[in-house]
Amino acid sequence: MPETVLKTVDLTKVYHTGAIEVLALSGVSFEAAMGDFVVILGPSGSGKSTFLNLVGGLDIATSGSAFYQDHDLTRAGEAELTRYRRDHVGFVFQFYNLIPSLTARENVRLVTEIVDHPMPAEEALALVGLEGRLDHFPAELSGGEQQRVAIARAIAKRPGLLLCDEPTGALDCATGVLVLEALQKVNRELSATTLVITHNVAIADMAGRVVMFANGKVASSRRNETQKPASQIRW
Ligand SMILES: Nc1ncnc2c1ncn2[C@@H]1O[C@H](COP(=O)(O)OP(=O)(O)OP(=O)(O)O)[C@@H](O)[C@H]1O
């Protein structure tokens, strides 16, 4: 059995906005092994991003537990969470958040300069098929290429955990598939445990496991017998 690296038990998050309480996550128990590729589906407001933010150390749970290896994320202080994010987690969001005045290579170097044992920026960009775009600025790249720079930036630290929130949300099918191919390659070559939130059910076919959220809970979880190559995904 592959080693479990991420485990949550009864993970719960309540947001307080003025007098209003929102139960965003309600007792989520989840496990992922090293190298798993998990797609998370579910209606808007079902708690997907909240879950990703908690396991990524961007937010703190109200109750329950979340462990990444021996990191106890529900008891960690701010400094420990910052180290956890820096050393172990790569984030990819819908909007690429690249620095417009820096080239692709320089955007990736922002990360490689602050972590131990990074891969060279050029290697990370080659892994996502952008070896020919090293010195291009974001404005000189297509949306899909910008997202692949964001993936290169996320993986250059060799993260154990790669968390993607709607990574193809802003892209058409042809461009989105190139981004998915990059994620699948990174997942396989780095054995990074990969969680992808999407509204696009077609993407579920490339997952090893598909988890459906509803009302802040895991409504269902299934394994795919085979994982479709990203190049064959269409929507
Ligand atoms: N910072 C916050 N403060 C208050 N409420 C929040 C906050 N973040 C999320 N919520 C609420 O928590 C619930 C879950 O939100 P979440 O963003 O996790 O859902 P989601 O499944 O990712 O939705 P979407 O698919 O639309 O991104 C929603 O009702 C949302 O309004």
The ligand as a Gaussian input file, in Angstrom:
#p B3LYP/6-31G(d) Opt

LIG

0 1
 N      -13.623000      33.763000       4.059000
 C      -14.918000      33.422000       4.161000
 N      -15.736000      34.073000       4.996000
 C      -17.040000      33.733000       5.103000
 N      -17.620000      32.716000       4.413000
 C      -16.843000      32.036000       3.561000
 C      -15.466000      32.354000       3.372000
 N      -14.949000      31.503000       2.442000
 C      -15.967000      30.697000       2.082000
 N      -17.111000      31.022000       2.745000
 C      -18.414000      30.342000       2.602000
 O      -18.197000      28.966000       2.839000
 C      -18.949000      28.158000       1.932000
 C      -18.018000      27.239000       1.163000
 O      -17.227000      28.032000       0.273000
 P      -16.117000      27.427000      -0.679000
 O      -15.447000      28.572000      -1.347000
 O      -15.275000      26.493000       0.085000
 O      -16.994000      26.586000      -1.731000
 P      -16.577000      25.968000      -3.130000
 O      -17.162000      24.593000      -3.163000
 O      -15.112000      26.077000      -3.326000
 O      -17.351000      26.903000      -4.127000
 P      -16.958000      27.380000      -5.641000
 O      -17.080000      26.145000      -6.480000
 O      -18.012000      28.384000      -5.960000
 O      -15.590000      27.942000      -5.610000
 C      -19.736000      29.121000       1.068000
 O      -21.039000      29.237000       1.608000
 C      -18.983000      30.425000       1.211000
 O      -19.846000      31.524000       1.072000

